[in-house]
Amino acid sequence: MSYLAFEPFVMCVVCKSSLTSAASFFQCVNPACGCRYPVVNGVPVLINPASETFQQTDFLSGEAPDIFFKAYKSPLRKFLKKVQPDITLNRASKKNYSLLAASLKHKTEVRILIVGGSIDGNGIQFLKNELGKDTVLVESDVAHGPNTNVILDAHNIPFKENTFDLVIAQAVLEHVLDPFLCVKEIYRVLKPGGQVYAETPFMQQVHGGQYDFHRFTFLGHRRLFRHFKQSGAGLVAGAGSAAAWSLRYFITSFAPTKTVDKAMSYGVNFLVFWLKYFDYILGQSKGSYDAACAYYFLGTKEEGYTLSDKELLLLYKGFRY
């Protein structure tokens, strides 16, 4: 999708004024600000020029760092990646994306923002396949990728208030410095009645190198979205998947070098993947909530709503005290 589809809704992340586009950049309309944002291979880089974490120049090459995704060109590597078993049993995404698709089906001119959308998340095709022709789909990331049509920092989303009907943050909030600020930004850009969908890990080891910061319990995840009215929440993957992750990283922790770690990481998946199938047996058991691999949250922006901490504590589902 061309950025022209969402150009009317973008704003300067420094002064919050509107932006106008030229052939190779976006320009802030506020003369006192005058910030300029480059467009690289048709992708606007709407990053704050003063950001300490990401600089606009990081994206001028049009390439993505390997930590976000690896685009293998070798047929052998593609084959090896394809046959490698996943150690996570995701039982939630397809169902939840189907529910989201059904909730949006009756609407026209739907606007959706995917945060961390350089590649497709698990199950998201069940939503994409149902989108109408008038849907504006903004697939954003802090990396160039197959899907990326805008570069942004989720701490400072470059879109005006009340713009989107749905914001998706799938496997993203563990990789941001301040997830509470990012969720606040998500709330701001959602329309009243708009929906947020997030999947965030709990019992997973580091998988983003230096860009991996946070984990959440079930209640911690709910509190992160305390200003949203809950439509659904639960396990993405349970204790079986968490056990597979733990055993995989235990084995690879013996690797003496990064090269050996990569080789071991590939092979170990074949040894431990079967543990994830215990999630079929455990289902949504209380014990699984204390040992889950990841959780999801689906909620609605309702002006003035806040879940109190007293109410939050009543939502505990596990056994541990």
TIZA-97562 format. One line per field, with one value per residue: residue in one letter; x, y, z of N, C-alpha, C in turn. Coordinates in steps of 0.1 Angstrom, whole numbers, plus 5000, padded with zeros to 4 digits. Layout:
REM TIZA-97562
type = c(A|...) $
n.u = c(X|...) $
n.v = c(Y|...) $
n.w = c(Z|...) $
ca.u = c(X|...) $
ca.v = c(Y|...) $
ca.w = c(Z|...) $
c.u = c(X|...) $
c.v = c(Y|...) $
c.w = c(Z|...) $
REM end
This chain:
REM TIZA-97562
type = c(M|S|Y|L|A|F|E|P|F|V|M|C|V|V|C|K|S|S|L|T|S|A|A|S|F|F|Q|C|V|N|P|A|C|G|C|R|Y|P|V|V|N|G|V|P|V|L|I|N|P|A|S|E|T|F|Q|Q|T|D|F|L|S|G|E|A|P|D|I|F|F|K|A|Y|K|S|P|L|R|K|F|L|K|K|V|Q|P|D|I|T|L|N|R|A|S|K|K|N|Y|S|L|L|A|A|S|L|K|H|K|T|E|V|R|I|L|I|V|G|G|S|I|D|G|N|G|I|Q|F|L|K|N|E|L|G|K|D|T|V|L|V|E|S|D|V|A|H|G|P|N|T|N|V|I|L|D|A|H|N|I|P|F|K|E|N|T|F|D|L|V|I|A|Q|A|V|L|E|H|V|L|D|P|F|L|C|V|K|E|I|Y|R|V|L|K|P|G|G|Q|V|Y|A|E|T|P|F|M|Q|Q|V|H|G|G|Q|Y|D|F|H|R|F|T|F|L|G|H|R|R|L|F|R|H|F|K|Q|S|G|A|G|L|V|A|G|A|G|S|A|A|A|W|S|L|R|Y|F|I|T|S|F|A|P|T|K|T|V|D|K|A|M|S|Y|G|V|N|F|L|V|F|W|L|K|Y|F|D|Y|I|L|G|Q|S|K|G|S|Y|D|A|A|C|A|Y|Y|F|L|G|T|K|E|E|G|Y|T|L|S|D|K|E|L|L|L|L|Y|K|G|F|R|Y) $
n.u = c(5008|5006|5020|5004|4978|4976|4986|4969|4966|4989|5014|5037|5062|5074|5063|5036|5021|5006|5018|5033|5038|5066|5086|5107|5106|5089|5075|5072|5044|5045|5061|5078|5088|5096|5106|5119|5113|5127|5119|5123|5128|5101|5091|5081|5101|5093|5106|5116|5139|5155|5157|5172|5174|5167|5179|5172|5190|5197|5180|5183|5195|5177|5177|5171|5179|5193|5182|5155|5142|5151|5159|5164|5183|5194|5185|5188|5190|5165|5149|5158|5150|5123|5116|5123|5111|5086|5088|5067|5033|5009|4977|4958|4959|4948|4921|4914|4921|4902|4879|4883|4882|4855|4843|4849|4838|4813|4819|4828|4856|4877|4904|4936|4963|4993|5016|5050|5050|5066|5069|5045|5025|5018|4989|4977|4968|4943|4928|4936|4927|4901|4897|4882|4882|4884|4899|4924|4955|4980|5012|5036|5070|5102|5120|5129|5111|5094|5067|5066|5053|5057|5081|5084|5085|5072|5069|5063|5041|5035|5008|4976|4953|4926|4925|4925|4907|4915|4943|4972|4995|5016|5037|5055|5056|5075|5098|5101|5113|5097|5069|5044|5042|5040|5016|5000|5002|4991|4964|4958|4958|4938|4904|4874|4859|4874|4896|4922|4947|4969|4997|5019|5050|5055|5069|5095|5127|5154|5151|5156|5180|5198|5175|5155|5134|5113|5089|5057|5034|5001|4984|5000|5001|4974|4971|4988|4971|4951|4934|4917|4887|4881|4877|4886|4909|4938|4956|4982|5001|5009|5021|5035|5047|5063|5081|5094|5108|5124|5140|5153|5169|5184|5200|5214|5228|5252|5268|5299|5305|5291|5286|5285|5263|5242|5241|5235|5211|5194|5194|5185|5158|5145|5147|5132|5107|5084|5074|5057|5032|5020|5004|4980|4968|4969|4954|4934|4941|4943|4969|4985|4983|5001|5024|5027|5037|5030|5007|4975|4958|4927|4910|4888|4887|4873|4861|4871|4872|4888|4905|4904|4930|4921|4901|4916|4932|4913|4912|4930|4941|4956|4973|4993|5006) $
n.v = c(4988|5022|5051|5072|5066|5068|5093|5116|5113|5114|5128|5153|5141|5156|5182|5177|5187|5187|5169|5173|5158|5152|5142|5128|5131|5139|5168|5190|5211|5232|5262|5269|5246|5227|5202|5175|5144|5116|5097|5064|5042|5044|5042|5060|5074|5080|5089|5104|5130|5135|5112|5088|5061|5052|5064|5085|5081|5055|5040|5046|5030|5012|4986|4958|4950|4919|4910|4914|4901|4874|4873|4848|4840|4818|4787|4763|4772|4783|4760|4746|4763|4761|4734|4733|4726|4745|4757|4766|4763|4779|4786|4806|4828|4825|4821|4845|4865|4859|4865|4893|4900|4894|4913|4937|4935|4947|4973|5004|5019|5012|5015|5002|4997|4981|4974|4967|4952|4942|4917|4890|4882|4853|4838|4861|4863|4854|4876|4895|4884|4889|4916|4946|4964|4991|4993|5008|4998|5000|4990|4989|4993|4992|4985|4979|4958|4929|4937|4963|4995|5019|5034|5036|5047|5031|5043|5069|5075|5084|5094|5110|5117|5095|5079|5052|5021|4997|4985|4965|4947|4924|4902|4923|4941|4933|4941|4968|4999|5012|4999|5008|5034|5030|5016|5037|5054|5039|5038|5066|5069|5053|5052|5062|5034|5018|4990|4971|4947|4924|4903|4889|4878|4856|4834|4832|4830|4853|4867|4887|4898|4927|4942|4933|4935|4931|4911|4897|4888|4872|4890|4913|4919|4924|4947|4965|4972|4986|5008|5000|4984|4951|4926|4901|4877|4857|4826|4824|4805|4777|4760|4738|4748|4767|4751|4738|4760|4767|4744|4743|4766|4761|4740|4752|4771|4761|4766|4776|4797|4823|4813|4785|4785|4792|4770|4750|4759|4756|4728|4719|4724|4703|4684|4692|4701|4686|4689|4711|4701|4693|4714|4710|4691|4704|4727|4754|4754|4762|4760|4764|4791|4802|4794|4800|4804|4826|4854|4868|4898|4914|4942|4972|5006|5027|5057|5072|5048|5028|5001|4992|4986|4970|4956|4943|4924|4905|4891|4871|4839|4816|4792|4799|4814) $
n.w = c(5000|4991|5007|5003|5010|5037|5042|5049|5077|5091|5113|5126|5147|5165|5170|5166|5145|5112|5083|5051|5019|4998|4969|4980|5007|5039|5051|5079|5085|5102|5105|5126|5135|5114|5108|5089|5072|5059|5029|5020|4995|4989|5015|5042|5067|5097|5122|5152|5149|5171|5185|5207|5206|5180|5149|5121|5100|5103|5087|5060|5042|5034|5042|5064|5098|5110|5134|5134|5112|5090|5058|5038|5010|4998|4984|4999|5026|5029|5026|5049|5069|5065|5072|5098|5130|5149|5182|5197|5205|5192|5200|5199|5181|5154|5159|5173|5154|5135|5149|5151|5124|5119|5135|5122|5098|5090|5088|5070|5052|5069|5092|5100|5121|5123|5146|5145|5121|5100|5090|5085|5113|5133|5122|5112|5086|5086|5093|5073|5049|5050|5047|5035|5003|5007|5030|5050|5055|5076|5079|5101|5114|5131|5113|5079|5058|5042|5044|5054|5054|5066|5086|5121|5155|5183|5207|5201|5181|5148|5141|5139|5167|5174|5150|5141|5137|5146|5164|5162|5181|5180|5195|5202|5224|5243|5232|5234|5249|5268|5275|5287|5279|5251|5249|5258|5236|5217|5226|5222|5194|5186|5175|5194|5208|5192|5187|5204|5199|5214|5217|5240|5254|5283|5297|5282|5267|5260|5228|5211|5211|5220|5219|5236|5263|5282|5302|5310|5335|5336|5350|5351|5324|5319|5334|5320|5300|5312|5308|5288|5280|5285|5261|5255|5269|5275|5272|5249|5243|5262|5292|5282|5258|5270|5284|5263|5253|5275|5278|5254|5254|5277|5268|5246|5260|5266|5244|5231|5214|5192|5166|5170|5187|5170|5153|5171|5180|5158|5155|5180|5182|5169|5189|5211|5204|5206|5232|5233|5226|5249|5256|5245|5262|5287|5282|5291|5318|5353|5364|5341|5337|5355|5344|5317|5283|5267|5266|5255|5248|5242|5236|5241|5233|5255|5265|5295|5309|5334|5347|5380|5405|5425|5413|5394|5409|5415|5392|5390|5380|5386|5408|5425|5455) $
ca.u = c(5000|5013|5018|4994|4966|4975|4992|4961|4965|5003|5017|5051|5063|5081|5054|5022|5015|5004|5030|5030|5048|5073|5090|5117|5106|5078|5078|5062|5038|5047|5074|5086|5094|5103|5112|5119|5114|5130|5112|5133|5122|5087|5087|5084|5108|5088|5113|5120|5153|5163|5156|5184|5174|5168|5182|5167|5201|5197|5171|5185|5200|5166|5179|5166|5189|5189|5175|5140|5139|5162|5154|5173|5182|5199|5174|5191|5187|5151|5144|5161|5141|5109|5114|5126|5098|5084|5087|5056|5020|5000|4964|4950|4960|4938|4907|4913|4920|4889|4869|4885|4877|4840|4838|4851|4832|4802|4823|4835|4867|4884|4919|4942|4977|5000|5029|5059|5044|5074|5065|5032|5025|5011|4975|4971|4962|4928|4923|4939|4919|4887|4897|4876|4890|4886|4906|4937|4963|4994|5021|5047|5080|5114|5128|5124|5108|5085|5054|5067|5050|5061|5090|5080|5088|5059|5068|5060|5034|5033|4995|4968|4944|4913|4926|4924|4897|4922|4958|4977|5009|5018|5051|5061|5058|5087|5109|5101|5118|5086|5056|5033|5041|5036|5002|4993|5002|4981|4951|4956|4956|4925|4891|4865|4853|4884|4901|4936|4950|4983|5003|5032|5055|5058|5081|5103|5141|5158|5150|5158|5193|5198|5162|5145|5134|5102|5080|5045|5025|4988|4978|5008|4997|4961|4973|4993|4960|4940|4925|4909|4877|4885|4868|4891|4923|4941|4969|4986|5008|5009|5033|5043|5056|5073|5091|5103|5117|5134|5150|5161|5179|5193|5210|5222|5236|5266|5276|5311|5306|5278|5284|5280|5250|5233|5240|5228|5197|5187|5192|5178|5143|5140|5148|5124|5095|5072|5069|5046|5019|5013|4994|4966|4964|4967|4944|4934|4941|4948|4983|4991|4984|5013|5036|5024|5047|5026|4993|4970|4947|4918|4902|4882|4889|4861|4865|4869|4873|4901|4904|4911|4939|4913|4894|4927|4936|4903|4913|4941|4936|4965|4973|5005|5005) $
ca.v = c(5000|5035|5059|5082|5062|5072|5106|5126|5111|5114|5141|5154|5135|5166|5193|5172|5193|5179|5167|5173|5149|5155|5130|5120|5134|5145|5181|5195|5223|5242|5268|5270|5233|5225|5188|5168|5130|5110|5086|5055|5032|5045|5040|5071|5071|5090|5088|5117|5133|5136|5099|5082|5047|5050|5076|5084|5076|5040|5034|5052|5020|5003|4972|4955|4943|4905|4907|4914|4889|4870|4869|4839|4839|4804|4777|4754|4778|4785|4747|4742|4771|4756|4721|4734|4727|4756|4751|4772|4759|4790|4782|4817|4838|4823|4823|4859|4873|4856|4873|4907|4902|4895|4926|4948|4932|4956|4987|5008|5027|5007|5018|4993|4999|4970|4978|4955|4944|4940|4904|4886|4875|4841|4838|4874|4861|4852|4889|4901|4878|4894|4931|4952|4971|5004|4993|5014|4989|5005|4979|4997|4986|4999|4978|4976|4943|4927|4943|4976|5007|5031|5032|5045|5042|5029|5053|5082|5071|5096|5095|5119|5111|5089|5076|5038|5012|4985|4985|4952|4946|4910|4899|4935|4949|4928|4947|4983|5003|5016|4994|5015|5046|5025|5014|5050|5059|5031|5044|5079|5069|5046|5059|5057|5021|5011|4978|4967|4932|4923|4891|4893|4866|4856|4825|4830|4836|4865|4864|4899|4904|4939|4948|4925|4941|4929|4900|4900|4878|4875|4902|4924|4922|4931|4961|4972|4976|4989|5018|4994|4974|4937|4917|4887|4876|4843|4820|4822|4792|4774|4755|4729|4756|4773|4740|4737|4772|4766|4733|4747|4776|4754|4732|4761|4779|4755|4769|4785|4809|4826|4804|4772|4787|4792|4757|4742|4764|4750|4714|4716|4725|4689|4676|4697|4707|4678|4694|4720|4694|4692|4725|4704|4684|4714|4736|4767|4751|4773|4759|4770|4806|4805|4789|4802|4809|4839|4858|4878|4907|4920|4952|4983|5020|5033|5069|5073|5035|5023|4989|4995|4976|4961|4947|4936|4913|4895|4884|4861|4826|4805|4786|4803|4825) $
ca.w = c(5000|4991|5019|5000|5016|5051|5044|5056|5091|5097|5120|5130|5161|5174|5174|5165|5134|5100|5074|5037|5013|4985|4963|4988|5022|5045|5057|5089|5080|5112|5102|5138|5137|5101|5108|5077|5074|5046|5023|5015|4987|4991|5029|5051|5080|5106|5134|5158|5146|5183|5192|5212|5203|5165|5141|5107|5091|5104|5077|5047|5032|5030|5046|5078|5106|5111|5146|5132|5104|5082|5045|5032|4995|4994|4985|5010|5038|5029|5029|5063|5078|5064|5078|5113|5138|5158|5196|5203|5200|5193|5199|5200|5171|5143|5165|5176|5142|5129|5156|5148|5111|5119|5141|5113|5085|5087|5088|5058|5054|5082|5093|5109|5123|5128|5151|5144|5111|5088|5084|5090|5125|5133|5121|5108|5073|5088|5092|5061|5039|5051|5047|5023|4994|5012|5042|5050|5064|5079|5085|5106|5121|5132|5103|5066|5056|5031|5046|5060|5046|5073|5098|5132|5169|5189|5218|5195|5169|5140|5136|5147|5176|5169|5136|5137|5142|5152|5164|5166|5186|5182|5198|5201|5236|5250|5225|5235|5262|5278|5270|5291|5270|5238|5250|5259|5223|5210|5230|5216|5180|5183|5176|5205|5203|5185|5194|5204|5201|5217|5222|5246|5261|5297|5299|5270|5269|5251|5214|5202|5214|5228|5218|5243|5276|5292|5303|5318|5340|5331|5356|5346|5310|5319|5339|5309|5292|5322|5303|5278|5284|5280|5253|5257|5274|5279|5268|5235|5244|5276|5299|5273|5250|5279|5287|5251|5252|5286|5276|5242|5259|5286|5260|5238|5269|5266|5232|5234|5204|5185|5155|5176|5192|5158|5148|5181|5181|5148|5158|5193|5180|5166|5201|5221|5199|5210|5245|5231|5225|5262|5257|5242|5274|5297|5278|5298|5332|5362|5365|5329|5337|5362|5337|5303|5274|5263|5268|5246|5253|5232|5244|5234|5239|5261|5271|5309|5316|5339|5355|5392|5409|5433|5403|5388|5417|5414|5379|5391|5376|5389|5421|5434|5465) $
c.u = c(5009|5010|5008|4981|4965|4981|4983|4961|4979|5005|5032|5052|5070|5070|5039|5015|5014|5017|5025|5041|5053|5078|5099|5116|5092|5082|5068|5057|5040|5061|5084|5093|5102|5110|5109|5121|5116|5120|5122|5126|5107|5082|5091|5091|5104|5093|5117|5135|5162|5163|5170|5185|5175|5170|5176|5177|5202|5189|5173|5190|5188|5167|5174|5177|5184|5181|5160|5135|5150|5156|5165|5172|5186|5187|5176|5186|5172|5144|5146|5152|5127|5106|5117|5113|5098|5082|5075|5043|5011|4986|4954|4948|4949|4924|4905|4912|4907|4878|4870|4879|4862|4835|4840|4843|4821|4806|4829|4846|4875|4899|4925|4957|4983|5014|5038|5054|5053|5073|5052|5033|5016|4996|4969|4965|4947|4921|4924|4931|4905|4886|4890|4886|4893|4893|4920|4945|4977|5002|5034|5057|5092|5125|5122|5122|5098|5072|5055|5063|5052|5070|5086|5085|5075|5058|5063|5053|5030|5019|4986|4958|4932|4914|4922|4913|4903|4937|4963|4992|5012|5033|5059|5065|5069|5099|5110|5107|5108|5073|5044|5031|5036|5021|4994|4992|4991|4967|4948|4952|4943|4913|4883|4858|4862|4890|4916|4937|4965|4986|5017|5037|5056|5071|5088|5117|5143|5158|5151|5171|5192|5184|5152|5145|5124|5095|5069|5038|5011|4982|4987|5004|4983|4962|4979|4982|4948|4930|4916|4899|4879|4874|4873|4905|4926|4954|4970|4992|5010|5022|5042|5052|5067|5084|5100|5113|5128|5145|5159|5172|5189|5204|5219|5231|5250|5274|5287|5311|5292|5275|5279|5266|5239|5231|5232|5213|5188|5183|5183|5163|5137|5140|5137|5110|5082|5067|5057|5032|5012|5003|4980|4960|4960|4956|4945|4934|4947|4963|4991|4992|4996|5025|5035|5036|5043|5012|4989|4960|4940|4909|4897|4884|4875|4864|4861|4870|4887|4898|4911|4920|4932|4906|4905|4931|4926|4904|4923|4935|4944|4963|4983|5002|5018) $
c.v = c(5012|5043|5070|5079|5066|5086|5116|5125|5112|5128|5141|5149|5145|5176|5189|5179|5184|5179|5168|5165|5155|5142|5122|5123|5139|5158|5185|5209|5235|5249|5269|5257|5229|5211|5182|5153|5123|5099|5077|5044|5032|5043|5052|5067|5082|5088|5102|5119|5133|5123|5094|5068|5044|5064|5074|5078|5061|5033|5038|5041|5011|4989|4970|4947|4929|4902|4907|4903|4886|4865|4861|4839|4825|4795|4767|4759|4780|4771|4743|4750|4766|4743|4722|4735|4739|4750|4757|4767|4771|4786|4793|4826|4837|4826|4838|4868|4870|4864|4888|4909|4903|4908|4938|4947|4942|4970|4991|5017|5024|5011|5009|4997|4986|4975|4966|4946|4942|4927|4900|4878|4862|4843|4851|4873|4859|4865|4896|4897|4884|4910|4936|4960|4985|5005|5000|5005|4995|4995|4986|4988|4996|4992|4978|4961|4942|4934|4958|4987|5020|5027|5042|5038|5042|5038|5066|5080|5083|5097|5103|5111|5106|5086|5062|5031|5000|4988|4971|4953|4932|4907|4911|4942|4945|4935|4962|4987|5006|5011|5002|5028|5042|5023|5027|5056|5052|5036|5057|5078|5061|5055|5054|5045|5013|5000|4977|4952|4931|4908|4894|4881|4868|4847|4822|4836|4847|4860|4876|4906|4916|4946|4939|4929|4936|4916|4903|4888|4881|4888|4914|4928|4929|4945|4970|4979|4981|4999|5013|4984|4961|4931|4903|4888|4862|4839|4820|4808|4790|4768|4746|4737|4763|4763|4738|4748|4770|4755|4737|4757|4770|4747|4742|4770|4774|4759|4779|4797|4811|4817|4790|4773|4786|4778|4748|4746|4758|4735|4710|4716|4711|4680|4679|4701|4699|4682|4703|4714|4691|4703|4720|4697|4694|4724|4750|4765|4762|4773|4765|4785|4810|4802|4791|4807|4823|4841|4867|4887|4913|4930|4964|4996|5025|5045|5069|5059|5033|5012|4993|4983|4966|4951|4938|4923|4902|4887|4873|4847|4814|4800|4792|4815|4828) $
c.w = c(5000|5003|5016|5007|5030|5053|5051|5071|5098|5103|5123|5145|5170|5179|5172|5154|5122|5092|5060|5030|5000|4979|4972|5003|5026|5052|5067|5084|5090|5109|5114|5141|5125|5100|5094|5079|5060|5042|5016|5008|4989|5005|5037|5064|5090|5120|5139|5155|5159|5191|5195|5207|5188|5158|5127|5098|5092|5093|5063|5037|5027|5034|5061|5086|5109|5124|5144|5123|5095|5068|5038|5017|4990|4995|4996|5023|5039|5032|5044|5072|5077|5072|5093|5120|5147|5172|5203|5197|5202|5190|5199|5188|5160|5148|5167|5164|5134|5135|5153|5134|5111|5125|5132|5100|5081|5085|5074|5062|5067|5081|5103|5109|5129|5133|5151|5133|5098|5082|5091|5103|5124|5132|5115|5094|5074|5089|5079|5049|5038|5049|5034|5015|4999|5025|5040|5060|5065|5086|5088|5113|5123|5123|5090|5065|5045|5032|5049|5050|5053|5085|5109|5145|5177|5202|5213|5181|5161|5133|5145|5156|5169|5154|5132|5144|5150|5152|5169|5170|5190|5183|5197|5214|5245|5244|5226|5248|5272|5272|5275|5283|5256|5238|5251|5245|5214|5213|5223|5202|5176|5184|5189|5200|5195|5193|5193|5206|5203|5221|5227|5254|5276|5300|5286|5273|5259|5236|5205|5205|5224|5228|5224|5258|5286|5291|5312|5322|5334|5337|5352|5332|5310|5324|5329|5301|5300|5318|5291|5284|5278|5272|5254|5262|5277|5274|5253|5234|5258|5282|5291|5264|5258|5282|5276|5250|5263|5283|5264|5246|5269|5278|5252|5247|5270|5254|5236|5225|5198|5173|5159|5181|5181|5154|5158|5182|5170|5151|5170|5191|5177|5178|5211|5217|5204|5224|5244|5230|5238|5264|5253|5254|5285|5294|5285|5313|5340|5363|5353|5330|5345|5355|5322|5295|5269|5265|5256|5253|5241|5240|5235|5241|5242|5269|5286|5317|5321|5349|5368|5396|5418|5424|5397|5396|5417|5401|5379|5388|5380|5403|5430|5442|5471) $
REM end
